[in-house]
Amino acid sequence: MSRIGKMPVPVPSGVDVKIDHQTVSIKGKRGALSRTFHPDVEIHLEGGALRVLPRRQDRAGRALWGLTRSLLNNMVHGVSEGFTRKMEIVGVGYRAAVNGRILKLTLGYSHPVDYALPEGINVEVEKNTLLTLTGVDRERLGQTCAEIRQYRPPEPYKGKGIRYLEETVLRKEGKKK
């Protein structure tokens, strides 16, 4: 039994759910998401909650059961409340600015880095070094944050780079004489 899979996903008021075979479309006040799920799981809407049941009782079926329930929960939470991720830029002269759908990063390279934001992801820059990314799709938001972080990951000696706000960077001691 999957402990995660057997829990129902509550659907709040104002969220519309449509199930067409294995494709689930969810629409809420923040936007709409649609996803096609694996055929080894059944998805039902009953009593204001989404229920997921496995069609096979083997290891892969149980794994897909919990995964499907988690993905549905993320979709419902995203269209009703949305997701937020905060990032921090640390370093002398490192800063960020938003110009339309382009995030302009100055990270100590000989040129500024321009990052085109994907559809559905919004970014706000506070104090030139604090980024707040918001979106409906949790997967796309996480991928966007990871791509931005890859331009200058935090280094262990001075801690310079782009990091998540809740991330702790393990610091190393420099060379000894």
C-alpha positions as CSV (number, residue, x, y, z in Angstrom):
1,M,0.0,0.0,0.0
2,S,1.2,3.5,-0.8
3,R,0.7,5.8,2.2
4,I,0.8,8.8,-0.1
5,G,-1.3,7.3,-2.9
6,K,-4.3,6.3,-0.7
7,M,-4.8,9.8,0.6
8,P,-7.5,11.8,-1.4
9,V,-6.6,15.2,-2.9
10,P,-9.1,17.7,-1.7
11,V,-10.4,20.1,-4.4
12,P,-11.1,23.6,-3.0
13,S,-14.0,25.6,-4.1
14,G,-13.3,27.7,-7.2
15,V,-11.2,24.9,-8.8
16,D,-12.7,23.0,-11.8
17,V,-11.5,19.5,-12.6
18,K,-12.2,17.6,-15.8
19,I,-11.1,14.0,-16.3
20,D,-10.9,12.6,-19.8
21,H,-9.5,9.0,-19.7
22,Q,-6.0,9.6,-18.5
23,T,-5.9,13.4,-19.1
24,V,-6.7,15.6,-16.2
25,S,-7.4,19.3,-16.7
26,I,-7.6,21.6,-13.7
27,K,-8.6,25.2,-13.8
28,G,-8.5,27.7,-10.9
29,K,-8.2,31.4,-10.2
30,R,-4.4,31.5,-10.9
31,G,-4.4,29.5,-14.2
32,A,-5.0,26.2,-15.8
33,L,-2.9,23.0,-15.9
34,S,-3.4,19.8,-17.9
35,R,-1.5,16.5,-17.7
36,T,-1.8,13.0,-19.2
37,F,-1.0,10.3,-16.6
38,H,0.2,6.7,-17.0
39,P,-2.4,4.1,-17.9
40,D,-1.6,2.0,-14.9
41,V,-3.5,4.3,-12.5
42,E,-7.2,5.2,-12.3
43,I,-8.2,8.8,-11.4
44,H,-11.7,9.5,-10.0
45,L,-13.5,12.6,-8.8
46,E,-15.8,11.8,-5.9
47,G,-17.1,13.9,-3.1
48,G,-15.1,17.0,-3.8
49,A,-11.8,15.1,-3.8
50,L,-9.6,13.3,-6.4
51,R,-8.9,9.7,-5.7
52,V,-6.1,7.6,-7.4
53,L,-6.2,3.8,-7.6
54,P,-3.6,1.5,-9.1
55,R,-4.6,-0.9,-11.8
56,R,-1.6,-3.2,-11.1
57,Q,-0.5,-4.3,-7.6
58,D,3.2,-4.7,-8.4
59,R,6.1,-2.4,-7.4
60,A,5.8,-0.2,-10.5
61,G,2.0,0.2,-10.1
62,R,2.4,1.2,-6.4
63,A,5.2,3.7,-7.4
64,L,3.0,5.3,-10.1
65,W,0.1,5.4,-7.6
66,G,2.0,7.7,-5.2
67,L,3.6,9.7,-8.0
68,T,0.3,10.4,-9.6
69,R,-1.3,11.5,-6.3
70,S,1.6,13.9,-5.6
71,L,1.4,15.4,-9.2
72,L,-2.4,15.9,-8.8
73,N,-1.9,17.5,-5.5
74,N,0.7,19.9,-6.9
75,M,-1.6,20.8,-9.8
76,V,-4.5,21.6,-7.5
77,H,-2.3,23.6,-5.1
78,G,-0.8,25.5,-8.0
79,V,-4.0,26.6,-9.7
80,S,-5.6,27.6,-6.3
81,E,-2.6,29.2,-4.4
82,G,0.4,29.1,-6.7
83,F,4.1,28.3,-5.8
84,T,6.8,30.7,-4.8
85,R,10.6,30.2,-4.7
86,K,13.1,32.8,-3.4
87,M,16.7,33.1,-4.6
88,E,19.5,35.2,-3.4
89,I,22.5,36.6,-5.3
90,V,25.7,36.9,-3.2
91,G,28.8,38.7,-4.5
92,V,30.3,42.2,-4.9
93,G,28.8,43.7,-8.1
94,Y,26.4,40.8,-8.7
95,R,22.8,41.9,-9.4
96,A,19.7,41.2,-11.3
97,A,17.1,43.2,-13.2
98,V,13.9,42.4,-15.1
99,N,13.2,43.9,-18.5
100,G,9.9,42.5,-19.7
101,R,10.2,38.7,-19.9
102,I,14.0,38.9,-19.8
103,L,15.9,38.4,-16.6
104,K,19.3,40.3,-16.8
105,L,22.0,38.9,-14.5
106,T,25.3,40.6,-13.9
107,L,27.5,37.8,-12.3
108,G,31.1,38.9,-12.7
109,Y,31.5,37.7,-16.3
110,S,32.7,40.0,-19.1
111,H,29.0,40.2,-20.3
112,P,25.6,40.3,-18.7
113,V,23.6,37.1,-18.8
114,D,20.1,37.3,-20.3
115,Y,17.6,34.6,-19.3
116,A,14.3,34.4,-21.1
117,L,11.6,33.5,-18.6
118,P,9.3,30.6,-19.7
119,E,5.6,31.1,-20.0
120,G,3.8,31.0,-16.6
121,I,6.8,32.0,-14.5
122,N,7.0,35.5,-13.1
123,V,9.9,37.1,-11.3
124,E,10.3,40.1,-9.0
125,V,13.6,41.6,-8.1
126,E,14.0,43.2,-4.7
127,K,17.1,45.2,-3.7
128,N,18.9,44.0,-6.9
129,T,19.9,40.7,-5.2
130,L,16.7,39.0,-4.1
131,L,14.7,37.2,-6.7
132,T,11.1,36.0,-6.1
133,L,9.9,33.5,-8.7
134,T,6.2,32.6,-8.8
135,G,4.2,30.2,-11.0
136,V,1.4,27.7,-11.2
137,D,3.4,24.7,-12.3
138,R,5.8,23.5,-9.6
139,E,7.9,21.4,-12.0
140,R,8.5,24.3,-14.4
141,L,9.2,26.7,-11.5
142,G,11.8,24.3,-10.0
143,Q,13.4,23.8,-13.4
144,T,13.6,27.6,-14.0
145,C,15.2,28.1,-10.6
146,A,17.8,25.4,-11.3
147,E,18.7,26.9,-14.7
148,I,19.1,30.4,-13.2
149,R,21.3,28.9,-10.4
150,Q,23.5,27.1,-13.0
151,Y,24.8,30.5,-14.3
152,R,26.8,31.0,-11.1
153,P,26.4,28.2,-8.4
154,P,27.6,29.2,-4.9
155,E,31.2,28.4,-4.4
156,P,32.5,27.0,-1.1
157,Y,35.3,29.5,-0.3
158,K,33.6,33.0,-0.3
159,G,30.0,31.8,-0.8
160,K,29.6,33.9,-3.9
161,G,26.9,32.9,-6.5
162,I,23.2,32.4,-6.8
163,R,21.5,30.3,-4.1
164,Y,18.1,29.4,-2.9
165,L,17.2,31.6,0.1
166,E,16.8,28.5,2.4
167,E,20.0,26.9,1.1
168,T,23.0,26.6,3.3
169,V,26.4,26.6,1.6
170,L,29.1,24.6,3.3
171,R,32.1,26.8,3.6
172,K,35.7,25.6,3.3
173,E,38.8,27.1,4.9
174,G,41.3,28.7,2.5
175,K,45.0,27.8,2.1
176,K,47.3,27.9,5.1
177,K,50.7,29.5,4.9
